[in-house]
Each structure stands twice: as C-alpha cells, then as structure tokens.
Amino acid sequence: MRFSPSATRALLVVLAFVSSVLAGVVAGVLSYANGALAPGAVLYGGGALVAWMTLSLMVMGALGWLDGADSGTSSASRQNVGS
C-alpha cells in the first residue's frame, strides 16, 4: 500500500504531536513527583511538549521528510550544490 506524500506528511506531524504529548505528560508527572505544585507541573509539561514538538518538526524538516520534493518540486536541501 502506498500513501500520498500529503498523507505521509500528515502522519508524520501526528506522530510528532503524539510523542510530544507523551513527553509532556512524563515531564509533568516527574516534575510533580519532585515536589512541584500541580500548576507548576502542568506548565513544566507544557514547556516540554512545545520543546519536543519543535525539535521533532525541525529534525523532520531537516531530513526532508516534510517538504514537497515527492510531488515533483525540488528543494534547495535536496540539490547537490557542489557539482
């Protein structure tokens, strides 16, 4: 079974979001277990969620997984500039 490039990108973004939620929940629970009050733990978990989502999307973009190169357009990151 072959997915379209836009469906693949959507699945990658959903994967990044789900892993970000997991990282945020773990960070919030660990912060709460370390003695932080509930509002502080929620803020800590939210910060972890945002940081992990940003990192995930940046890495996926740097690897070329999120660009439109599969649809016939070429991106600067995929071109061989040296030759």
Residue frames as qw, qx, qy, qz and C-alpha x, y, z in Angstrom:
[[0.000, 0.890, 0.455, 0.000, 0.00, 0.00, 0.00],
 [0.441, 0.158, 0.028, 0.883, 1.38, 3.41, -1.00],
 [0.103, -0.792, -0.434, 0.416, 0.39, 6.65, 0.72],
 [0.357, 0.830, 0.145, 0.403, 0.29, 10.01, -0.99],
 [0.466, 0.248, -0.329, 0.783, 3.01, 12.49, 0.06],
 [0.282, -0.503, 0.095, -0.811, 0.49, 14.72, 1.81],
 [0.853, -0.402, -0.208, -0.259, -0.90, 11.77, 3.79],
 [0.803, 0.010, -0.360, 0.475, 2.62, 10.76, 4.77],
 [0.177, 0.390, -0.252, 0.868, 3.41, 14.29, 5.96],
 [0.568, -0.506, -0.049, -0.647, 0.16, 14.38, 7.94],
 [0.916, -0.271, -0.296, 0.026, 1.00, 11.08, 9.61],
 [0.617, 0.170, -0.348, 0.685, 4.48, 12.35, 10.50],
 [0.121, -0.468, 0.163, -0.860, 3.03, 15.50, 12.08],
 [0.782, -0.438, -0.148, -0.417, 0.53, 13.39, 14.05],
 [0.872, -0.075, -0.359, 0.323, 3.39, 11.15, 15.19],
 [0.334, 0.323, -0.310, 0.829, 5.35, 14.21, 16.31],
 [0.419, -0.498, 0.038, -0.758, 2.31, 15.51, 18.21],
 [0.887, -0.344, -0.251, -0.179, 1.59, 12.20, 19.96],
 [0.761, 0.016, -0.365, 0.535, 5.22, 11.79, 21.01],
 [0.089, 0.434, -0.205, 0.872, 5.18, 15.41, 22.23],
 [0.652, -0.509, -0.082, -0.557, 2.12, 14.76, 24.36],
 [0.916, -0.207, -0.311, 0.149, 3.82, 11.70, 25.83],
 [0.544, 0.208, -0.317, 0.749, 6.98, 13.68, 26.60],
 [0.193, -0.509, 0.082, -0.835, 4.91, 16.46, 28.17],
 [0.801, -0.458, -0.186, -0.338, 2.95, 14.08, 30.37],
 [0.856, -0.093, -0.326, 0.390, 6.11, 12.32, 31.55],
 [0.334, 0.330, -0.247, 0.848, 7.84, 15.64, 32.27],
 [0.413, -0.538, -0.013, -0.735, 4.81, 16.95, 34.16],
 [0.884, -0.381, -0.242, -0.118, 4.47, 13.81, 36.26],
 [0.751, 0.031, -0.315, 0.579, 8.17, 13.78, 37.07],
 [0.085, 0.453, -0.162, 0.872, 8.03, 17.45, 38.00],
 [0.635, -0.528, -0.086, -0.557, 5.05, 16.84, 40.27],
 [0.918, -0.238, -0.286, 0.136, 6.77, 13.85, 41.86],
 [0.571, 0.219, -0.281, 0.740, 9.80, 16.06, 42.51],
 [0.265, -0.470, -0.516, 0.665, 7.68, 18.38, 44.68],
 [0.039, -0.070, -0.238, -0.968, 6.28, 20.97, 42.29],
 [0.429, 0.342, 0.507, -0.665, 2.71, 22.11, 42.77],
 [0.579, 0.436, 0.685, 0.072, 0.16, 20.99, 40.18],
 [0.384, 0.903, 0.104, -0.162, 0.07, 24.29, 38.22],
 [0.105, -0.778, 0.558, 0.268, 3.87, 24.35, 38.02],
 [0.524, -0.101, 0.827, 0.181, 3.96, 20.73, 36.89],
 [0.571, 0.656, 0.492, -0.034, 1.41, 21.48, 34.16],
 [0.216, 0.937, -0.185, -0.203, 3.49, 24.43, 32.95],
 [0.321, -0.554, 0.732, 0.234, 6.63, 22.28, 33.00],
 [0.588, 0.201, 0.775, 0.113, 4.89, 19.57, 30.99],
 [0.468, 0.832, 0.270, -0.127, 3.57, 22.14, 28.54],
 [0.012, 0.858, -0.438, -0.267, 7.04, 23.50, 28.02],
 [0.441, -0.270, 0.829, 0.213, 8.34, 20.00, 27.37],
 [0.600, 0.524, 0.604, -0.025, 5.53, 19.42, 24.87],
 [0.346, 0.921, -0.013, -0.178, 6.35, 22.59, 22.95],
 [0.164, -0.724, 0.626, 0.240, 10.09, 21.90, 23.01],
 [0.526, -0.062, 0.834, 0.155, 9.71, 18.30, 21.82],
 [0.572, 0.675, 0.461, -0.074, 7.22, 19.24, 19.08],
 [0.203, 0.925, -0.231, -0.225, 9.54, 21.96, 17.82],
 [0.285, -0.543, 0.759, 0.216, 12.54, 19.66, 17.86],
 [0.617, 0.200, 0.760, 0.043, 10.63, 16.86, 16.13],
 [0.532, 0.791, 0.290, -0.084, 9.36, 19.07, 13.31],
 [0.058, 0.884, -0.402, -0.232, 12.75, 20.70, 12.85],
 [0.412, -0.348, 0.818, 0.201, 14.50, 17.33, 12.55],
 [0.609, 0.427, 0.668, 0.020, 11.86, 16.00, 10.16],
 [0.380, 0.908, 0.058, -0.164, 12.17, 19.16, 8.08],
 [0.118, -0.765, 0.583, 0.246, 15.97, 18.95, 8.05],
 [0.493, -0.101, 0.848, 0.167, 15.77, 15.35, 6.87],
 [0.228, 0.161, -0.544, -0.791, 13.46, 16.44, 4.06],
 [0.031, 0.286, 0.956, -0.054, 10.50, 14.39, 5.27],
 [0.140, 0.671, 0.549, -0.478, 8.11, 17.34, 5.36],
 [0.085, 0.491, -0.292, -0.816, 8.97, 19.17, 2.14],
 [0.734, 0.481, 0.227, -0.423, 7.15, 18.81, -1.16],
 [0.012, 0.551, -0.730, -0.404, 10.01, 17.13, -3.04],
 [0.392, 0.102, 0.914, 0.024, 7.93, 14.00, -3.57],
 [0.466, 0.681, 0.489, -0.282, 5.38, 15.88, -5.64],
 [0.656, 0.574, 0.283, 0.400, 7.82, 16.87, -8.36],
 [0.044, 0.958, -0.131, 0.251, 9.25, 20.07, -6.93],
 [0.762, 0.080, -0.384, 0.516, 12.84, 20.13, -5.79],
 [0.408, -0.910, -0.073, 0.031, 14.02, 21.82, -2.64],
 [0.219, 0.842, -0.444, 0.214, 17.34, 23.53, -2.02],
 [0.556, -0.541, 0.601, -0.190, 18.19, 21.00, 0.69],
 [0.888, 0.103, 0.449, 0.006, 18.00, 18.11, -1.78],
 [0.621, 0.772, -0.118, 0.062, 20.06, 19.71, -4.57],
 [0.826, -0.179, 0.056, 0.531, 23.72, 18.88, -4.93],
 [0.048, 0.988, -0.013, -0.149, 25.22, 22.33, -4.69],
 [0.498, -0.602, 0.489, 0.389, 28.83, 21.16, -5.02],
 [0.512, 0.030, 0.699, 0.499, 28.61, 19.99, -8.63]]
